[in-house]
Amino acid sequence: MRKAIYAITLVLLGALIIQSVWGAQAKPAQLLNASYDVSRELFTQINPAFAALWEAKSGQTVTIRQSHGGSSAQARAVAEGLQADVVTFNQVTDIELLHKAGLVAGDWQSRLPDHASPYYSLPLLLVRAGNPKQIHDWNDLTRPGIQVVFPNPRTSGNGRYSYLAAYAYALQQNKGDAAKAAEFISRLLANVPVFDTGGRGATTTFIERQIGDVLITFESEVNAIRTQYAKVPLVAVVPSVSLRADFPVAVVDKVAERHGTRAVANAYLQFLYSDAGQEILAKNFFRVRNPAIAQRYAAQFPAVRLVAVEDSLGGWDQVIRTHFAEGGILDKAGFARR
């Protein structure tokens, strides 16, 4: 009798353990993705595709919530307590800020391919129908009477890349003369009537408020604008040179550990590298790392000579010191007085 009771107890205990494990696996998960300002439409497609794949693979349902704003503003919000499990930003410095805040591990760039940047874009110029002001390259943005719209380089990765692309052009045109490049930037900034905090705000200023002759924004955003404002005649202008804008991603380690979401958060970012993820990215006019998918969508991406922050501007640490620190080139060019 004692052996029978013992055997029954073991069976019941085993059943309870299995039920407990299965319940833990099946418990719904929730992620918060803090992202840059103009990625809304992209993640409305990425999120359900990943959620369906994850549920089929793991049996667990997952809900992905979004938070959007200027990339640097989003980084500060996460550092100050926004409970994001993952971040999908558009500049390395914003994730480095989270590392310095103790939220992201120092090896975040080595955890995923391509320095944890599954896709990239570049600043282009968007002008009104017929290009009435004959804007063809960065030098045209410094002409008297031209109004240039792009977001604030201090709060927006979009704005920062736009500013740096113009500076990189000026540096090359002036054979590396930093003083002449800074003077070029000063003339360009003098032509900016208003600085919005993010890329979507700058788009609204240019199209809905009808301010400015040219909008500088990401190539991917140019094509999103064409879709959203299909009845507004606009022309994209590809400059002679532009800056590669890598879009880095990372798990916010401290938050994911606290929420118990590390596994699903890792899988979410890995999905961006999958064939399905890269396909969605390419369809949304982001340039992707997968060679086969990049080739399939090559016709929608014009050829442009790209430079990188690391190669042409000395890397992000130097850029922050020389351009964006207090009293740097941005301030000396008149931004501090705006």
C-alpha positions in Angstrom: 0.0 0.0 0.0 2.8 2.4 0.9 4.5 1.7 -2.4 1.3 2.4 -4.3 0.7 5.7 -2.5 4.3 6.7 -3.3 3.9 5.8 -6.9 0.7 7.8 -7.2 2.3 10.8 -5.5 5.2 10.7 -8.0 2.8 10.6 -10.9 0.8 13.6 -9.5 3.9 15.5 -8.7 5.2 14.9 -12.3 1.9 16.1 -13.7 2.1 19.3 -11.6 5.6 19.9 -12.8 4.7 19.4 -16.4 1.7 21.6 -16.1 3.8 24.3 -14.4 6.5 24.3 -17.1 3.9 24.3 -19.9 2.0 27.1 -18.2 5.3 29.2 -17.9 6.0 28.5 -21.6 2.5 29.4 -22.7 2.2 32.5 -20.6 1.7 35.5 -23.0 4.7 37.8 -23.4 4.8 41.5 -24.1 7.7 43.6 -25.5 8.2 47.3 -25.7 10.3 48.5 -28.7 11.6 52.0 -28.4 12.3 53.2 -31.9 13.1 56.3 -33.9 10.5 58.8 -35.1 9.8 57.6 -38.7 9.7 53.8 -38.2 6.0 53.5 -37.3 4.9 52.0 -40.6 7.8 49.6 -40.7 7.1 48.0 -37.4 3.4 47.8 -38.0 4.5 45.2 -40.6 7.4 43.6 -38.7 5.6 43.0 -35.4 2.7 40.8 -36.6 5.0 38.8 -38.8 7.3 38.1 -35.9 4.5 37.4 -33.5 3.0 34.8 -35.8 6.4 33.1 -36.3 7.2 33.1 -32.6 3.8 31.6 -31.6 4.2 28.9 -34.2 7.7 28.1 -33.0 7.3 28.4 -29.2 3.5 28.2 -28.5 3.8 31.6 -26.8 1.8 34.6 -27.9 3.6 37.9 -27.8 2.4 41.5 -28.1 4.8 44.1 -29.3 4.1 47.7 -28.2 5.9 50.7 -29.8 7.3 54.0 -28.6 8.4 56.5 -31.2 10.3 59.8 -31.1 13.6 61.3 -32.1 16.2 58.6 -31.7 18.3 60.5 -29.1 15.2 61.6 -27.2 14.1 58.0 -27.1 17.5 56.9 -25.8 17.2 59.5 -23.0 13.7 58.3 -22.2 14.9 54.7 -21.8 17.9 55.9 -19.7 15.4 57.8 -17.5 13.0 54.8 -17.0 11.0 54.0 -20.1 10.7 50.2 -19.8 11.8 49.2 -23.3 12.8 45.6 -23.7 14.5 46.3 -27.1 15.6 49.4 -28.9 15.8 49.9 -32.7 17.6 53.2 -33.1 19.3 55.0 -36.0 22.7 55.8 -34.5 25.2 54.0 -32.4 25.6 56.8 -29.9 22.1 56.3 -28.6 22.7 52.7 -27.7 26.1 53.6 -26.2 24.3 56.1 -24.0 22.2 53.1 -22.6 25.4 51.1 -22.1 26.9 54.0 -20.1 23.7 54.1 -18.1 24.2 50.4 -17.2 21.2 49.2 -19.2 22.9 47.5 -22.2 26.0 45.3 -22.0 29.2 46.5 -23.6 29.3 43.7 -26.1 26.0 44.6 -27.7 27.5 45.2 -31.2 29.1 41.8 -31.3 25.9 39.9 -30.5 24.4 40.3 -33.9 25.8 40.5 -37.5 27.0 43.7 -39.1 27.7 45.3 -35.8 24.1 44.8 -34.8 22.8 46.9 -37.7 20.4 44.7 -39.8 19.6 47.5 -42.3 20.6 51.1 -43.3 19.6 54.1 -45.2 21.0 57.5 -46.2 19.9 61.2 -46.3 18.2 62.3 -49.6 16.7 65.6 -50.7 13.0 66.0 -51.4 11.8 69.0 -53.4 8.5 70.3 -54.7 7.1 69.4 -58.1 9.3 70.6 -61.0 12.1 71.4 -58.6 11.4 75.2 -58.9 14.5 76.2 -57.0 16.8 73.9 -59.1 18.2 72.0 -56.1 20.6 69.3 -57.3 23.2 68.9 -54.6 24.3 69.9 -51.1 25.9 73.2 -52.3 22.5 74.4 -53.5 21.2 74.3 -49.9 23.5 77.2 -48.9 22.2 79.6 -51.6 20.5 82.8 -50.4 16.7 82.5 -50.4 16.6 78.7 -50.1 14.7 77.3 -47.1 16.0 74.0 -45.8 13.9 71.7 -43.5 15.4 68.9 -41.5 15.0 67.8 -37.8 17.1 68.9 -34.8 20.5 67.2 -34.9 20.6 67.2 -31.1 17.3 65.2 -30.7 17.0 63.3 -34.0 19.3 60.7 -35.6 17.6 61.7 -38.9 18.7 65.3 -38.3 22.2 64.3 -37.2 22.8 62.2 -40.3 21.5 65.1 -42.5 23.8 67.5 -40.8 26.8 65.2 -41.1 26.1 64.3 -44.7 26.2 67.9 -45.6 29.4 68.4 -43.6 31.1 65.3 -45.2 30.2 66.7 -48.7 31.7 70.1 -47.8 34.9 68.5 -46.4 35.4 66.6 -49.6 34.7 69.6 -51.8 37.2 71.7 -49.8 39.9 69.0 -49.8 39.7 68.3 -46.1 39.7 72.0 -45.0 37.7 71.8 -41.8 37.4 75.6 -41.5 35.8 75.9 -44.9 33.5 72.9 -44.2 32.3 74.6 -41.0 31.7 77.8 -42.9 29.6 75.8 -45.3 27.5 74.3 -42.5 27.0 77.8 -41.0 25.5 79.0 -44.3 23.3 75.9 -44.5 22.0 76.3 -40.9 21.2 80.0 -41.6 18.7 78.7 -44.2 16.8 76.5 -41.8 13.5 78.2 -40.7 12.6 75.7 -38.0 14.0 72.6 -36.3 11.5 69.9 -35.4 12.5 67.3 -32.8 12.0 64.3 -35.1 11.9 63.3 -38.7 8.1 63.0 -38.9 7.7 66.5 -37.5 10.0 67.8 -40.2 7.9 66.0 -42.8 4.7 67.6 -41.5 6.4 71.1 -41.5 7.5 70.6 -45.2 4.3 69.1 -46.6 1.4 70.0 -44.5 2.6 73.4 -43.3 4.2 74.1 -46.7 7.4 75.5 -45.1 10.7 75.2 -47.0 12.0 74.5 -50.5 13.7 71.2 -49.6 13.4 68.5 -47.0 16.4 66.4 -46.0 15.4 63.0 -44.7 16.1 59.3 -44.9 15.7 57.6 -48.3 13.2 55.2 -46.6 11.2 58.2 -45.3 11.1 59.8 -48.8 9.3 56.7 -50.2 7.0 56.5 -47.2 6.1 60.2 -47.9 5.3 59.3 -51.5 2.8 56.7 -50.3 1.2 58.8 -47.5 1.0 61.9 -49.6 0.4 60.3 -53.0 -1.5 63.4 -54.3 1.3 65.8 -53.4 3.7 66.1 -56.3 7.2 65.8 -54.9 10.6 64.9 -56.4 13.5 63.0 -54.8 16.9 64.4 -55.5 19.9 62.1 -55.0 23.0 64.1 -54.0 26.5 63.4 -55.4 27.5 61.9 -52.0 25.6 60.9 -48.9 26.3 59.4 -45.5 25.5 55.7 -44.7 23.0 55.7 -41.8 23.3 52.4 -39.9 20.3 51.5 -37.8 21.6 49.6 -34.7 19.4 47.4 -32.5 19.9 46.0 -29.0 18.2 44.2 -26.2 17.9 46.4 -23.1 19.5 43.8 -20.8 18.4 45.2 -17.4 14.8 45.6 -18.5 14.6 42.2 -20.4 16.0 40.4 -17.3 13.5 42.2 -15.0 10.6 41.3 -17.3 11.7 37.8 -18.1 11.6 38.6 -21.9 15.2 38.0 -22.9 14.5 34.9 -25.1 11.7 36.6 -27.0 13.6 39.9 -27.2 16.6 38.2 -28.7 14.4 36.3 -31.2 12.7 39.6 -32.2 16.0 41.3 -33.2 17.2 38.1 -34.9 14.0 38.2 -37.0 15.2 41.4 -38.6 18.1 39.4 -40.1 15.9 36.6 -41.4 14.7 36.3 -45.0 11.2 37.3 -43.9 12.5 40.3 -41.9 14.8 41.5 -44.6 12.1 41.2 -47.2 9.8 43.5 -45.2 12.6 46.0 -44.7 13.4 46.1 -48.4 9.8 46.5 -49.4 9.8 49.6 -47.1 12.8 51.0 -49.0 15.4 50.2 -46.4 18.7 48.9 -47.7 19.3 45.4 -46.4 22.3 43.2 -45.6 21.1 40.0 -47.3 22.8 40.0 -50.7 20.0 38.1 -52.5 17.2 40.3 -51.2 19.2 43.4 -51.8 19.7 42.4 -55.4 16.0 41.6 -55.9 15.1 45.1 -54.8 18.1 46.9 -56.5 16.0 48.7 -59.0 14.3 50.8 -56.3 17.6 52.1 -54.9 19.5 54.7 -57.0 23.3 54.4 -57.1 24.9 56.9 -54.7 28.4 57.3 -53.4 28.2 56.6 -49.7 30.7 57.6 -47.0 30.7 56.3 -43.4 31.1 58.2 -40.1 33.9 55.8 -39.1 35.9 56.3 -42.4 35.3 60.0 -43.4 34.6 61.7 -40.1 36.9 59.9 -37.6 34.3 57.8 -35.9 31.4 58.6 -33.6 33.5 59.6 -30.5 35.3 62.2 -32.5 32.1 63.4 -34.1 30.4 63.9 -30.7 33.5 65.8 -29.4 34.0 68.1 -32.4 30.4 68.6 -33.6 27.9 68.1 -30.9 29.6 68.9 -27.6 28.9 72.3 -26.1 30.9 74.8 -28.1 31.5 72.4 -31.0 31.2 73.0 -34.7 27.4 72.8 -34.5 27.2 75.6 -31.9 29.9 77.7 -33.6 27.9 77.5 -36.8 25.0 79.3 -35.1 22.9 76.5 -33.8 23.3 77.5 -30.2 21.6 80.8 -31.0 18.5 79.2 -32.6 
